[in-house]
């Protein structure tokens, strides 16, 4: 859904840029409360992973493809403020290096793809987390639903911006119907990717998943056919969950980086070449006539290929690997700077202030008695 130059007029582009700058400024401040020494490296990795997966366009309808937007995934993994920064870093790298998404439209893209998706997804996720039974499956289900809704919400936001500042006279009703319709289908792919990724990280390091903190239900015992709260165990120092202690965050980071490099460097060759939802609707409805040539069209990495390398597979693969590397470095630099600011301004209270993971907060099991048998967590 990368909006190119020329779709939106200058005044509205400037206004969207101001909104984007304000959102990034607020997010920089909010991210200081979300990031600690464990999650700051993860945030840079999330940005690189989103970049990699956005290269994997998947078919959604005849002649149309879609790709991950990433706002929901980032919000659930590292928090909503940090998520806005993650997606913004990706959009900036794509616009400057790969001529993907207009530079004058960067504010529009950040507003739609970073802010709208993150706010909508995280609001839905937190709402579902309050009503669903606490547990890993519920977190995954909430992530799926939040990601699914966030994509057509972004499409609706673009349509609203186009209604205000579009450069071509088209039927807005038809544009809205087409944009939201095709992006509901894209949202299904987004939801699947988000749920699978969140579920995979929870399986090995639940304490690192921002959206999974504080969702553990109290242990119950079944006594005489009724569920009662288990007796409180003596207070003991918090210890990492077995899965968390077995898999260090460094191993998780390395595995995530390797996965991102493989996706961008090799799997991306098999991605769909059909135009994405916005490109297809713009062509069908005729509002692509206002598109202007990208200011970075002569970049050596434009269109996700390395200039002067004629082998398509090699050119695209190298461009993807370079993109992942640049994004993880840029993202990590931003998040470490935010982390250092937190440490120096007196707001850092250590890892304990961020909350415990899904499994780390589970109370100790009460001693077994002949009249009681353990039940599953509610």
Backbone torsions as a table, in degrees:
resi	resn	phi	psi	omega
1	UNK	NA	26.7	179.9
2	UNK	-68.7	117.5	-178.6
3	UNK	-80.1	125.5	179.6
4	UNK	-83.3	171.5	173.8
5	UNK	-64.7	141.7	174.0
6	UNK	99.2	-14.8	177.8
7	UNK	-73.6	-36.5	-175.8
8	UNK	-117.5	138.1	-176.8
9	UNK	-70.2	168.4	-173.1
10	UNK	-61.9	-47.3	-178.3
11	UNK	-59.7	-42.9	-179.2
12	UNK	-72.0	-34.5	176.2
13	UNK	-62.7	-40.9	177.7
14	UNK	-65.3	-42.4	178.9
15	UNK	-62.9	-42.5	178.0
16	UNK	-65.1	-34.9	176.4
17	UNK	-63.6	-38.6	177.8
18	UNK	-66.0	-40.5	176.7
19	UNK	-61.5	-43.6	-179.2
20	UNK	-64.0	-43.3	178.7
21	UNK	-61.4	-43.8	178.0
22	UNK	-62.3	-41.9	179.7
23	UNK	-64.5	-41.0	178.9
24	UNK	-66.0	-39.9	178.7
25	UNK	-62.8	-45.0	177.4
26	UNK	-63.1	-39.6	-178.0
27	UNK	-68.5	-36.2	177.0
28	UNK	-60.6	-39.7	179.1
29	UNK	-71.9	-44.0	-179.4
30	UNK	-67.3	-33.0	-179.2
31	UNK	-65.3	-24.0	177.4
32	UNK	-62.3	-26.4	177.4
33	UNK	-85.7	-17.0	-176.2
34	UNK	-95.6	-28.0	-172.1
35	UNK	-96.3	139.7	170.4
36	UNK	-136.3	-171.6	-174.9
37	UNK	-65.6	-19.2	178.3
38	UNK	-88.1	-39.3	-172.2
39	UNK	-91.7	-18.4	177.9
40	UNK	-60.3	-46.6	176.2
41	UNK	-63.7	-35.3	179.8
42	UNK	-63.6	-36.3	-178.9
43	UNK	-63.6	-42.4	176.1
44	UNK	-62.4	-38.5	177.6
45	UNK	-66.5	-39.6	178.7
46	UNK	-60.0	-42.0	178.0
47	UNK	-60.8	-44.7	179.8
48	UNK	-65.4	-39.2	179.4
49	UNK	-64.7	-41.9	178.1
50	UNK	-62.2	-42.7	176.6
51	UNK	-56.7	-47.6	-177.0
52	UNK	-63.0	-46.8	-175.8
53	UNK	-70.7	-27.8	176.5
54	UNK	-66.0	-16.4	175.4
55	UNK	-79.1	-9.9	-174.7
56	UNK	-99.8	74.0	176.4
57	UNK	-65.1	132.7	179.1
58	UNK	-116.1	144.1	-179.1
59	UNK	-69.3	139.4	179.8
60	UNK	-126.1	-22.0	179.4
61	UNK	-161.7	175.9	-178.5
62	UNK	-59.1	114.9	176.8
63	UNK	74.7	13.7	-177.1
64	UNK	-131.7	145.0	176.5
65	UNK	-131.3	173.0	177.7
66	UNK	-145.7	166.7	176.4
67	UNK	-146.7	165.0	179.2
68	UNK	-60.2	138.6	169.2
69	UNK	-91.4	-43.6	169.1
70	UNK	98.1	-9.6	-178.1
71	UNK	-62.7	-44.8	-179.3
72	UNK	-64.5	-45.7	-179.1
73	UNK	-59.3	-48.5	-178.5
74	UNK	-65.3	-40.9	-178.2
75	UNK	-61.9	-40.7	-177.7
76	UNK	-74.1	-36.0	-177.9
77	UNK	-77.5	-44.5	-171.5
78	UNK	-124.8	0.6	177.7
79	UNK	105.4	152.7	-173.8
80	UNK	-66.2	-39.7	179.9
81	UNK	-66.5	-46.1	178.6
82	UNK	-64.9	-32.7	179.3
83	UNK	-62.4	-42.7	177.7
84	UNK	-58.3	-40.8	179.1
85	UNK	-68.2	-40.7	179.0
86	UNK	-57.3	-53.5	-177.4
87	UNK	-67.3	-35.2	178.4
88	UNK	-63.9	-40.5	177.1
89	UNK	-61.7	-43.8	179.0
90	UNK	-60.6	-47.8	-178.7
91	UNK	-63.3	-37.4	178.9
92	UNK	-66.0	-45.0	178.6
93	UNK	-63.3	-41.7	179.9
94	UNK	-64.4	-41.9	-178.9
95	UNK	-69.6	-42.8	-175.9
96	UNK	-76.2	-39.9	-172.3
97	UNK	-100.0	-33.5	-170.2
98	UNK	-113.6	4.1	179.1
99	UNK	55.0	38.1	-179.5
100	UNK	-114.1	109.0	-173.9
101	UNK	89.7	122.5	-174.1
102	UNK	-63.6	149.7	177.8
103	UNK	-73.4	-38.1	175.4
104	UNK	-72.3	-18.6	178.3
105	UNK	-97.6	10.2	-177.6
106	UNK	-60.7	-39.9	177.6
107	UNK	-62.7	-39.3	177.1
108	UNK	-63.6	-45.2	-178.0
109	UNK	-65.2	-40.9	177.9
110	UNK	-65.9	-42.0	179.2
111	UNK	-60.9	-46.2	-175.0
112	UNK	-79.2	-50.5	-170.6
113	UNK	-86.9	-27.5	-179.8
114	UNK	-98.3	-50.8	-172.7
115	UNK	-77.9	-53.3	-175.3
116	UNK	-63.0	-47.4	-178.3
117	UNK	-62.3	-41.3	-178.3
118	UNK	-67.0	-48.4	-177.4
119	UNK	-63.1	-47.8	-178.5
120	UNK	-64.2	-48.4	-176.5
121	UNK	-63.0	-45.1	-175.6
122	UNK	-70.4	-34.7	177.1
123	UNK	-63.2	-43.7	178.6
124	UNK	-67.2	-42.5	-179.6
125	UNK	-60.1	-48.1	-178.7
126	UNK	-66.5	-36.6	177.8
127	UNK	-63.1	-44.0	178.8
128	UNK	-68.0	-35.7	-179.5
129	UNK	-62.4	-27.7	-179.0
130	UNK	-77.7	-24.8	-175.5
131	UNK	-106.2	-21.0	180.0
132	UNK	-85.3	152.3	175.1
133	UNK	-59.3	137.2	-177.9
134	UNK	-67.0	137.4	179.0
135	UNK	156.1	170.1	-175.3
136	UNK	-63.4	-40.9	-178.9
137	UNK	-64.7	-37.4	179.8
138	UNK	-67.7	-39.6	177.1
139	UNK	-61.4	-43.5	-179.9
140	UNK	-64.8	-42.6	179.0
141	UNK	-64.6	-41.1	178.0
142	UNK	-65.1	-38.2	178.0
143	UNK	-63.9	-42.2	179.1
144	UNK	-59.7	-49.4	-177.5
145	UNK	-65.1	-43.7	-179.3
146	UNK	-61.9	-43.7	179.1
147	UNK	-66.0	-39.8	-179.7
148	UNK	-58.9	-44.9	-176.6
149	UNK	-75.5	-30.3	-174.1
150	UNK	-64.6	-30.0	-175.8
151	UNK	-73.0	-53.6	174.9
152	UNK	-62.4	-27.1	174.6
153	UNK	-62.9	-40.9	176.6
154	UNK	-65.7	-39.1	177.8
155	UNK	-63.0	-40.1	177.6
156	UNK	-65.1	-38.1	178.9
157	UNK	-64.9	-41.8	176.7
158	UNK	-62.0	-43.4	-179.8
159	UNK	-60.1	-40.0	177.8
160	UNK	-63.8	-43.5	178.1
161	UNK	-63.6	-40.1	179.0
162	UNK	-66.8	-34.9	178.0
163	UNK	-62.5	-31.0	-178.9
164	UNK	-85.7	-41.3	-171.8
165	UNK	-130.3	21.6	179.2
166	UNK	-64.9	146.7	-176.6
167	UNK	-96.4	-0.7	-179.9
168	UNK	-128.3	141.4	-179.5
169	UNK	-84.1	103.8	-179.7
170	UNK	-134.3	167.1	177.6
171	UNK	-74.9	110.5	-177.0
172	UNK	-66.9	-32.7	177.9
173	UNK	-61.5	-43.3	179.5
174	UNK	-69.5	-36.8	177.7
175	UNK	-63.0	-46.3	-179.4
176	UNK	-61.0	-45.7	-179.8
177	UNK	-60.7	-45.9	-178.0
178	UNK	-68.3	-43.8	-178.2
179	UNK	-63.4	-49.9	-177.2
180	UNK	-68.4	-39.3	-179.4
181	UNK	-60.1	-49.9	-177.5
182	UNK	-71.2	-30.5	-178.8
183	UNK	-80.3	-15.2	167.9
184	UNK	-64.9	-41.5	177.5
185	UNK	-66.1	-43.1	176.8
186	UNK	-62.2	-34.9	179.2
187	UNK	-60.7	-30.7	177.7
188	UNK	-64.2	-43.8	176.2
189	UNK	-64.0	-42.5	177.4
190	UNK	-59.0	-43.2	-178.5
191	UNK	-63.9	-42.4	-179.4
192	UNK	-64.3	-45.3	179.7
193	UNK	-63.1	-43.8	-178.9
194	UNK	-63.3	-47.7	-178.3
195	UNK	-63.8	-42.5	-179.6
196	UNK	-64.9	-41.4	-178.8
197	UNK	-69.2	-46.2	178.9
198	UNK	-61.3	-43.9	179.3
199	UNK	-61.8	-38.3	-179.6
200	UNK	-67.2	-41.3	-179.8
201	UNK	-70.2	-40.6	177.8
202	UNK	-60.2	-34.9	-177.0
203	UNK	-64.0	-29.0	-176.8
204	UNK	-111.1	-34.4	179.9
205	UNK	-141.6	72.7	-179.3
206	UNK	-61.8	-26.3	-179.0
207	UNK	-69.1	-14.8	179.5
208	UNK	-93.3	-7.1	-178.1
209	UNK	-90.0	111.2	-175.1
210	UNK	-57.8	-44.4	-176.4
211	UNK	-72.5	-10.0	-178.8
212	UNK	-97.3	-0.2	-176.7
213	UNK	-75.7	134.9	176.0
214	UNK	75.3	16.7	-177.5
215	UNK	-102.2	9.7	-179.4
216	UNK	-80.0	129.5	176.9
217	UNK	-81.4	151.8	178.0
218	UNK	-65.9	147.6	179.4
219	UNK	-67.4	137.7	179.3
220	UNK	-114.4	149.5	172.3
221	UNK	-118.6	142.8	176.7
222	UNK	-96.6	115.5	-178.4
223	UNK	-127.6	119.5	179.4
224	UNK	59.8	33.6	178.9
225	UNK	82.5	1.2	-180.0
226	UNK	-120.4	145.6	177.2
227	UNK	-87.6	127.8	177.1
228	UNK	-128.6	158.9	177.5
229	UNK	-65.5	137.4	177.5
230	UNK	-68.4	147.2	176.9
231	UNK	-59.0	142.5	-179.8
232	UNK	-66.9	136.6	178.6
233	UNK	-85.6	154.9	175.3
234	UNK	-56.8	143.5	-178.5
235	UNK	-64.2	130.7	177.0
236	UNK	-133.4	155.1	177.9
237	UNK	-59.1	139.8	179.9
238	UNK	-63.7	137.3	177.6
239	UNK	-126.7	151.9	179.9
240	UNK	-63.5	149.4	175.2
241	UNK	-64.8	154.2	-178.0
242	UNK	-53.7	-45.2	-178.9
243	UNK	-64.5	-37.6	-178.8
244	UNK	-67.4	-42.3	-178.3
245	UNK	-70.6	-27.5	-178.1
246	UNK	-76.8	-24.5	-177.2
247	UNK	-123.6	107.2	-178.0
248	UNK	-71.8	157.4	179.0
249	UNK	-65.8	-24.2	177.0
250	UNK	-67.4	-40.7	178.0
251	UNK	-66.7	-40.3	177.7
252	UNK	-62.6	-43.9	179.9
253	UNK	-61.3	-45.4	-179.3
254	UNK	-64.0	-41.9	179.2
255	UNK	-64.2	-40.7	178.9
256	UNK	-65.6	-39.4	179.2
257	UNK	-66.5	-43.7	178.1
258	UNK	-61.3	-42.9	178.2
259	UNK	-60.1	-43.9	179.5
260	UNK	-62.2	-42.8	179.5
261	UNK	-64.6	-39.9	179.1
262	UNK	-66.8	-42.9	179.8
263	UNK	-62.6	-47.5	-177.0
264	UNK	-75.2	-35.4	-173.9
265	UNK	-87.0	-24.9	-174.8
266	UNK	-127.6	-52.3	-175.5
267	UNK	-66.6	-30.6	-177.8
268	UNK	-59.8	-22.5	178.7
269	UNK	-62.1	-27.2	-176.9
270	UNK	-96.7	7.5	179.5
271	UNK	-68.1	156.9	179.2
272	UNK	-64.7	139.4	177.6
273	UNK	-96.4	2.1	178.0
274	UNK	-68.6	152.0	177.4
275	UNK	-62.4	149.1	179.9
276	UNK	-76.6	179.5	-172.4
277	UNK	-56.1	-46.5	-179.0
278	UNK	-65.9	-44.8	179.4
279	UNK	-59.9	-43.2	-178.1
280	UNK	-66.0	-46.7	-180.0
281	UNK	-65.2	-41.1	179.7
282	UNK	-60.8	-40.6	178.5
283	UNK	-69.6	-45.2	-177.4
284	UNK	-65.7	-37.3	-176.6
285	UNK	-94.1	-7.0	172.8
286	UNK	86.6	10.0	180.0
287	UNK	-95.0	12.3	172.2
288	UNK	-83.7	-3.7	-179.2
289	UNK	-66.0	-23.7	179.8
290	UNK	-85.2	-3.0	-176.5
291	UNK	-63.4	137.7	179.2
292	UNK	-111.6	156.7	178.6
293	UNK	-63.5	139.5	-178.2
294	UNK	-67.6	139.7	179.7
295	UNK	-64.3	-23.0	179.6
296	UNK	-105.6	25.6	-176.9
297	UNK	-62.4	-23.8	179.6
298	UNK	-94.3	12.3	177.5
299	UNK	-61.9	143.3	178.8
300	UNK	-64.4	-10.4	178.7
301	UNK	-115.8	12.7	-176.5
302	UNK	-57.4	141.5	179.7
303	UNK	61.0	28.8	174.1
304	UNK	58.4	46.7	174.3
305	UNK	-146.3	151.6	179.5
306	UNK	-91.3	124.4	-176.7
307	UNK	-57.6	139.7	175.7
308	UNK	74.8	3.0	172.0
309	UNK	-100.6	114.1	-172.1
310	UNK	-81.8	-23.7	179.0
311	UNK	-73.1	114.6	-173.5
312	UNK	-60.9	-44.1	-178.5
313	UNK	-63.2	-45.7	-179.2
314	UNK	-68.1	-41.9	-179.1
315	UNK	-62.7	-48.1	179.7
316	UNK	-66.7	-38.9	-179.7
317	UNK	-65.7	-43.6	178.1
318	UNK	-64.9	-40.2	178.2
319	UNK	-61.7	-41.6	178.9
320	UNK	-64.0	-43.7	179.5
321	UNK	-64.5	-42.2	177.4
322	UNK	-62.3	-42.1	-179.7
323	UNK	-62.0	-43.2	177.9
324	UNK	-62.9	-44.3	-179.5
325	UNK	-62.3	-46.5	-179.7
326	UNK	-64.2	-41.6	-177.6
327	UNK	-67.4	-41.7	-179.2
328	UNK	-68.6	-34.3	177.8
329	UNK	-69.7	-48.1	-179.3
330	UNK	-63.8	-44.9	179.6
331	UNK	-63.8	-44.7	-179.5
332	UNK	-63.0	-38.7	178.9
333	UNK	-62.4	-43.2	179.1
334	UNK	-62.4	-47.3	-173.5
335	UNK	-74.6	-31.4	174.4
336	UNK	-69.3	-35.8	176.4
337	UNK	-64.1	-41.1	176.7
338	UNK	-63.9	-41.6	179.5
339	UNK	-63.0	-43.0	179.6
340	UNK	-65.3	-36.3	178.1
341	UNK	-64.5	-38.3	177.8
342	UNK	-63.8	-40.0	-177.8
343	UNK	-70.0	-31.3	-175.2
344	UNK	-91.5	-18.9	-177.3
345	UNK	-94.3	5.6	174.8
346	UNK	86.9	4.7	-179.9
347	UNK	-91.6	-5.8	-177.9
348	UNK	-81.6	117.5	177.6
349	UNK	-112.4	12.1	176.4
350	UNK	92.1	171.4	-177.0
351	UNK	-57.0	-30.7	-175.9
352	UNK	-63.7	-25.1	-177.7
353	UNK	-71.7	-15.0	-176.9
354	UNK	-86.2	-7.0	-179.4
355	UNK	95.5	162.3	-178.5
356	UNK	-96.6	164.5	179.3
357	UNK	-79.6	-179.9	-176.7
358	UNK	-59.9	-44.5	-175.7
359	UNK	-91.7	-25.2	-174.2
360	UNK	-69.7	-22.2	-177.1
361	UNK	-94.3	1.1	-177.8
362	UNK	-65.2	132.0	179.2
363	UNK	-68.1	156.2	179.8
364	UNK	-66.5	148.3	180.0
365	UNK	-73.5	135.2	179.8
366	UNK	-71.4	154.1	178.2
367	UNK	-57.8	139.3	-178.8
368	UNK	-71.4	145.2	175.1
369	UNK	-128.5	157.6	-178.9
370	UNK	-59.3	-28.5	-174.3
371	UNK	-90.7	-1.3	-175.1
372	UNK	-131.9	143.9	173.6
373	UNK	-129.7	140.9	-175.5
374	UNK	-63.4	144.8	172.7
375	UNK	-115.4	164.4	179.8
376	UNK	-68.2	156.4	174.5
377	UNK	-57.3	139.9	179.0
378	UNK	-67.1	NA	NA
